[in-house]
């Protein structure tokens, strides 16, 4: 009768490689997700500043504020973005 342990020994290396590959993929996905969340947060803050400028421009166009107040508020918004 054949023992068959020779076949298992050969297949064991393939299993170890596959487990290692899965671990590497999980770590890669984790860091990719982490970076996308960080980039998303900075983009969110950038969009808030853009949204503030849009509202400010609309208020000037409607005549709700004067040019002097517009320039003052625009300076504040631009400083807060930096």
DSSP file (Angstrom, degrees, kcal/mol; ACC not computed):
  #  RESIDUE AA STRUCTURE BP1 BP2  ACC     N-H-->O    O-->H-N    N-H-->O    O-->H-N    TCO  KAPPA ALPHA  PHI   PSI    X-CA   Y-CA   Z-CA
    1    1 A X              0   0    0      0, 0.0     2,-0.3     0, 0.0     0, 0.0   0.000 360.0 360.0 360.0 151.7    0.0    0.0    0.0
    2    2 A X        -     0   0    0      1,-0.1     0, 0.0     2,-0.0     0, 0.0  -0.696 360.0-148.0 -93.1 144.8    1.0    3.5   -0.6
    3    3 A X        -     0   0    0     -2,-0.3    -1,-0.1     1,-0.1     0, 0.0   0.921  15.6-155.1 -78.3 -45.5    1.4    5.9    2.3
    4    4 A X     >  +     0   0    0      1,-0.0     4,-1.4     3,-0.0     3,-0.5   0.391  59.4 116.7  86.0  -4.4    0.4    9.1    0.4
    5    5 A X  H  >  +     0   0    0      1,-0.2     4,-2.0     2,-0.2     5,-0.1   0.771  67.6  64.7 -69.9 -22.2    2.3   11.4    2.8
    6    6 A X  H  > S+     0   0    0      1,-0.2     4,-1.5     2,-0.2    -1,-0.2   0.883 101.9  48.5 -65.2 -37.6    4.5   12.5   -0.1
    7    7 A X  H  > S+     0   0    0     -3,-0.5     4,-2.1     2,-0.2    -1,-0.2   0.895 110.5  50.4 -69.4 -39.7    1.5   14.0   -1.8
    8    8 A X  H  X S+     0   0    0     -4,-1.4     4,-1.8     1,-0.2    -2,-0.2   0.878 106.9  54.9 -66.5 -36.5    0.4   15.9    1.3
    9    9 A X  H  X S+     0   0    0     -4,-2.0     4,-0.9     1,-0.2    -1,-0.2   0.898 109.5  47.2 -64.9 -39.0    3.9   17.2    1.8
   10   10 A X  H  X S+     0   0    0     -4,-1.5     4,-0.8     1,-0.2     3,-0.4   0.898 114.0  47.1 -69.0 -39.3    3.9   18.7   -1.7
   11   11 A X  H  X S+     0   0    0     -4,-2.1     4,-1.9     1,-0.2    -1,-0.2   0.737  99.2  69.8 -73.5 -23.4    0.4   20.2   -1.3
   12   12 A X  H  X S+     0   0    0     -4,-1.8     4,-2.3     1,-0.2    -1,-0.2   0.886  95.2  53.6 -63.5 -38.4    1.3   21.6    2.1
   13   13 A X  H  X S+     0   0    0     -4,-0.9     4,-2.4    -3,-0.4    -1,-0.2   0.892 107.0  51.7 -64.2 -38.5    3.6   24.2    0.6
   14   14 A X  H  X S+     0   0    0     -4,-0.8     4,-2.3     2,-0.2    -1,-0.2   0.904 109.4  50.4 -64.1 -40.6    0.9   25.4   -1.8
   15   15 A X  H  X S+     0   0    0     -4,-1.9     4,-2.4     2,-0.2    -2,-0.2   0.905 109.8  49.9 -63.0 -42.4   -1.5   25.8    1.2
   16   16 A X  H  X S+     0   0    0     -4,-2.3     4,-2.4     1,-0.2    -2,-0.2   0.913 111.3  49.1 -63.4 -42.5    1.1   27.8    3.1
   17   17 A X  H  X S+     0   0    0     -4,-2.4     4,-2.3     2,-0.2    -2,-0.2   0.903 111.2  49.6 -63.7 -40.9    1.7   30.1    0.1
   18   18 A X  H  X S+     0   0    0     -4,-2.3     4,-2.3     2,-0.2    -2,-0.2   0.905 111.0  48.8 -66.0 -41.2   -2.1   30.6   -0.3
   19   19 A X  H  X S+     0   0    0     -4,-2.4     4,-2.4     2,-0.2    -2,-0.2   0.920 111.8  50.1 -63.7 -42.8   -2.5   31.5    3.3
   20   20 A X  H  X S+     0   0    0     -4,-2.4     4,-2.3     1,-0.2    -2,-0.2   0.899 110.1  50.5 -60.9 -41.0    0.4   33.9    3.1
   21   21 A X  H  X S+     0   0    0     -4,-2.3     4,-2.4     2,-0.2    -2,-0.2   0.904 109.7  50.0 -64.3 -41.6   -1.2   35.5    0.0
   22   22 A X  H  X S+     0   0    0     -4,-2.3     4,-2.3     2,-0.2    -2,-0.2   0.913 110.4  50.3 -63.1 -42.7   -4.5   35.9    1.7
   23   23 A X  H  X S+     0   0    0     -4,-2.4     4,-2.3     1,-0.2    -2,-0.2   0.921 111.2  48.5 -62.1 -44.0   -2.8   37.6    4.7
   24   24 A X  H  X S+     0   0    0     -4,-2.3     4,-2.5     1,-0.2    -1,-0.2   0.908 111.4  50.1 -63.0 -41.9   -0.9   40.0    2.4
   25   25 A X  H  X S+     0   0    0     -4,-2.4     4,-2.5     2,-0.2    -2,-0.2   0.884 109.9  50.4 -64.9 -38.5   -4.1   40.8    0.5
   26   26 A X  H  X S+     0   0    0     -4,-2.3     4,-2.2     2,-0.2    -2,-0.2   0.920 112.0  47.2 -65.6 -43.2   -6.0   41.5    3.8
   27   27 A X  H  X S+     0   0    0     -4,-2.3     4,-2.2     2,-0.2    -2,-0.2   0.918 112.7  49.8 -63.7 -43.1   -3.2   43.8    5.0
   28   28 A X  H  X S+     0   0    0     -4,-2.5     4,-2.3     1,-0.2    -2,-0.2   0.919 111.1  48.8 -61.2 -44.5   -3.1   45.6    1.6
   29   29 A X  H  X S+     0   0    0     -4,-2.5     4,-2.4     1,-0.2    -1,-0.2   0.881 109.1  53.9 -64.1 -38.1   -6.9   46.1    1.7
   30   30 A X  H  X S+     0   0    0     -4,-2.2     4,-2.4     2,-0.2    -1,-0.2   0.941 111.7  43.2 -61.6 -48.2   -6.8   47.5    5.2
   31   31 A X  H  X S+     0   0    0     -4,-2.2     4,-2.4     2,-0.2    -2,-0.2   0.859 112.5  53.4 -68.5 -34.4   -4.2   50.1    4.3
   32   32 A X  H  X S+     0   0    0     -4,-2.3     4,-2.1    -5,-0.2    -1,-0.2   0.916 111.2  46.4 -64.1 -42.9   -6.0   51.0    1.1
   33   33 A X  H  X S+     0   0    0     -4,-2.4     4,-1.9     2,-0.2    -2,-0.2   0.905 111.6  51.7 -65.0 -42.5   -9.2   51.5    3.1
   34   34 A X  H  X S+     0   0    0     -4,-2.4     4,-1.9     1,-0.2    -2,-0.2   0.915 111.0  47.3 -61.6 -44.6   -7.4   53.6    5.7
   35   35 A X  H  X S+     0   0    0     -4,-2.4     4,-2.6     1,-0.2    -1,-0.2   0.875 109.8  52.9 -66.3 -37.6   -5.9   55.8    3.0
   36   36 A X  H  X S+     0   0    0     -4,-2.1     4,-2.2     1,-0.2    -1,-0.2   0.870 108.7  50.3 -67.6 -34.2   -9.2   56.3    1.2
   37   37 A X  H  X S+     0   0    0     -4,-1.9     4,-1.9     2,-0.2    -1,-0.2   0.898 111.5  48.0 -68.3 -40.0  -10.8   57.4    4.5
   38   38 A X  H  X S+     0   0    0     -4,-1.9     4,-1.8     2,-0.2    -2,-0.2   0.933 113.9  46.5 -65.9 -45.6   -8.0   59.9    5.2
   39   39 A X  H  X S+     0   0    0     -4,-2.6     4,-2.1     1,-0.2    -2,-0.2   0.879 110.5  54.1 -63.8 -37.3   -8.3   61.3    1.6
   40   40 A X  H  X S+     0   0    0     -4,-2.2     4,-2.0    -5,-0.2    -1,-0.2   0.869 106.1  52.2 -64.3 -37.8  -12.1   61.5    1.9
   41   41 A X  H  X S+     0   0    0     -4,-1.9     4,-1.9     2,-0.2    -1,-0.2   0.909 110.8  46.3 -66.2 -42.0  -11.8   63.5    5.1
   42   42 A X  H  X S+     0   0    0     -4,-1.8     4,-1.9     1,-0.2    -2,-0.2   0.877 112.6  50.5 -69.8 -35.3   -9.5   66.1    3.5
   43   43 A X  H  X S+     0   0    0     -4,-2.1     4,-2.5     2,-0.2    -1,-0.2   0.868 107.1  55.5 -67.0 -35.3  -11.7   66.3    0.4
   44   44 A X  H  X S+     0   0    0     -4,-2.0     4,-1.8     2,-0.2    -2,-0.2   0.924 108.4  46.7 -62.8 -44.4  -14.8   66.8    2.7
   45   45 A X  H  X S+     0   0    0     -4,-1.9     4,-1.6     1,-0.2    -1,-0.2   0.877 111.2  52.5 -66.2 -36.5  -13.1   69.8    4.3
   46   46 A X  H  X S+     0   0    0     -4,-1.9     4,-2.0     1,-0.2    -2,-0.2   0.920 108.8  50.0 -63.6 -43.2  -12.2   71.2    0.9
   47   47 A X  H  X S+     0   0    0     -4,-2.5     4,-2.6     1,-0.2    -1,-0.2   0.838 105.0  57.6 -65.9 -33.2  -15.7   70.9   -0.3
   48   48 A X  H  X S+     0   0    0     -4,-1.8     4,-2.0     2,-0.2    -1,-0.2   0.907 107.6  47.8 -63.3 -40.5  -17.0   72.7    2.8
   49   49 A X  H  X S+     0   0    0     -4,-1.6     4,-1.9     2,-0.2    -2,-0.2   0.907 112.1  49.0 -65.3 -42.2  -14.8   75.7    1.9
   50   50 A X  H  X S+     0   0    0     -4,-2.0     4,-2.0     1,-0.2    -2,-0.2   0.903 110.3  51.4 -62.9 -41.4  -16.0   75.6   -1.7
   51   51 A X  H  X S+     0   0    0     -4,-2.6     4,-2.2     1,-0.2    -1,-0.2   0.887 107.6  53.0 -63.6 -39.3  -19.6   75.5   -0.5
   52   52 A X  H  X S+     0   0    0     -4,-2.0     4,-2.4     1,-0.2    -1,-0.2   0.900 108.9  49.4 -63.2 -40.7  -19.1   78.5    1.7
   53   53 A X  H  X S+     0   0    0     -4,-1.9     4,-2.6     2,-0.2    -1,-0.2   0.873 108.4  53.2 -67.4 -36.1  -17.7   80.5   -1.2
   54   54 A X  H  X S+     0   0    0     -4,-2.0     4,-2.2     2,-0.2    -2,-0.2   0.938 111.0  46.1 -63.0 -45.9  -20.7   79.6   -3.3
   55   55 A X  H  X S+     0   0    0     -4,-2.2     4,-2.4     1,-0.2    -2,-0.2   0.914 112.4  51.1 -62.2 -42.3  -23.1   80.8   -0.7
   56   56 A X  H  X S+     0   0    0     -4,-2.4     4,-2.0     1,-0.2    -2,-0.2   0.911 109.6  49.7 -62.7 -42.5  -21.1   83.9   -0.2
   57   57 A X  H  X S+     0   0    0     -4,-2.6     4,-2.5     1,-0.2    -1,-0.2   0.893 110.6  50.6 -62.8 -39.7  -21.1   84.6   -4.0
   58   58 A X  H  X S+     0   0    0     -4,-2.2     4,-2.2     2,-0.2     6,-0.2   0.903 108.2  52.1 -65.0 -40.3  -24.9   84.1   -4.0
   59   59 A X  H  X>S+     0   0    0     -4,-2.4     5,-2.2     1,-0.2     6,-0.9   0.893 111.3  47.3 -64.0 -38.7  -25.4   86.5   -1.1
   60   60 A X  H ><5S+     0   0    0     -4,-2.0     3,-0.8     1,-0.2    -2,-0.2   0.922 111.7  50.5 -66.6 -43.2  -23.3   89.2   -3.0
   61   61 A X  H 3<5S+     0   0    0     -4,-2.5    -2,-0.2     1,-0.3    -1,-0.2   0.848 110.3  49.7 -64.6 -33.9  -25.3   88.6   -6.2
   62   62 A X  H 3<5S-     0   0    0     -4,-2.2    -1,-0.3    -5,-0.2    -2,-0.2   0.592 114.8-117.3 -79.3 -10.6  -28.6   88.9   -4.4
   63   63 A X  T <<5S+     0   0    0     -3,-0.8    -3,-0.2    -4,-0.6    -2,-0.1   0.646  77.2 128.7  83.9  14.5  -27.5   92.1   -2.8
   64   64 A X  S   <S+     0   0    0     -5,-2.2     2,-0.3    -6,-0.2    -4,-0.2   0.782  74.5  28.4 -73.3 -26.4  -27.7   90.7    0.8
   65   65 A X  S    S-     0   0    0     -6,-0.9    -2,-0.1    -9,-0.1     2,-0.1  -0.929  82.0-118.1-132.4 157.9  -24.1   91.9    1.5
   66   66 A X     >  -     0   0    0     -2,-0.3     4,-2.4     1,-0.1     5,-0.1  -0.438  33.6-105.1 -88.7 167.1  -21.9   94.7    0.3
   67   67 A X  H  > S+     0   0    0      1,-0.2     4,-2.8     2,-0.2     5,-0.2   0.871 119.5  54.6 -61.4 -39.1  -18.5   94.2   -1.5
   68   68 A X  H  > S+     0   0    0      1,-0.2     4,-2.1     2,-0.2    -1,-0.2   0.931 111.2  43.8 -62.4 -45.2  -16.5   95.2    1.6
   69   69 A X  H  > S+     0   0    0      2,-0.2     4,-2.8     1,-0.2     5,-0.2   0.883 112.2  54.8 -66.6 -37.3  -18.3   92.6    3.7
   70   70 A X  H  X S+     0   0    0     -4,-2.4     4,-2.7     2,-0.2    -2,-0.2   0.944 109.5  45.9 -58.6 -49.5  -17.9   90.1    0.9
   71   71 A X  H  X S+     0   0    0     -4,-2.8     4,-2.1     1,-0.2    -1,-0.2   0.891 113.3  50.2 -62.8 -39.8  -14.1   90.6    0.8
   72   72 A X  H  X S+     0   0    0     -4,-2.1     4,-1.7    -5,-0.2    -2,-0.2   0.945 114.4  42.9 -63.1 -48.6  -13.8   90.4    4.5
   73   73 A X  H  X S+     0   0    0     -4,-2.8     4,-2.4     1,-0.2    -2,-0.2   0.866 111.7  54.6 -67.5 -36.4  -15.8   87.1    4.7
   74   74 A X  H  X S+     0   0    0     -4,-2.7     4,-2.6    -5,-0.2    -1,-0.2   0.907 106.8  51.7 -63.4 -41.1  -14.0   85.6    1.7
   75   75 A X  H  X S+     0   0    0     -4,-2.1     4,-2.1     1,-0.2    -1,-0.2   0.897 109.6  49.7 -61.2 -40.5  -10.7   86.3    3.4
   76   76 A X  H  X S+     0   0    0     -4,-1.7     4,-2.0     2,-0.2    -2,-0.2   0.921 111.8  48.0 -64.1 -43.9  -11.9   84.5    6.6
   77   77 A X  H  X S+     0   0    0     -4,-2.4     4,-1.1     1,-0.2    -2,-0.2   0.926 112.2  48.3 -63.8 -44.8  -13.1   81.5    4.5
   78   78 A X  H  X S+     0   0    0     -4,-2.6     4,-0.7     1,-0.2    -1,-0.2   0.863 111.2  50.8 -66.8 -34.8   -9.8   81.3    2.6
   79   79 A X  H >< S+     0   0    0     -4,-2.1     3,-0.6     1,-0.2    -1,-0.2   0.874 107.3  53.8 -68.2 -36.2   -7.7   81.5    5.8
   80   80 A X  H 3< S+     0   0    0     -4,-2.0    -1,-0.2     1,-0.2    -2,-0.2   0.741 101.7  60.0 -72.1 -21.1   -9.7   78.7    7.4
   81   81 A X  H 3<        0   0    0     -4,-1.1    -1,-0.2     1,-0.2    -2,-0.2   0.771 360.0 360.0 -75.0 -25.8   -9.1   76.4    4.5
   82   82 A X    <<        0   0    0     -4,-0.7    -1,-0.2    -3,-0.6    -2,-0.2   0.473 360.0 360.0 -78.7 360.0   -5.3   76.5    4.9
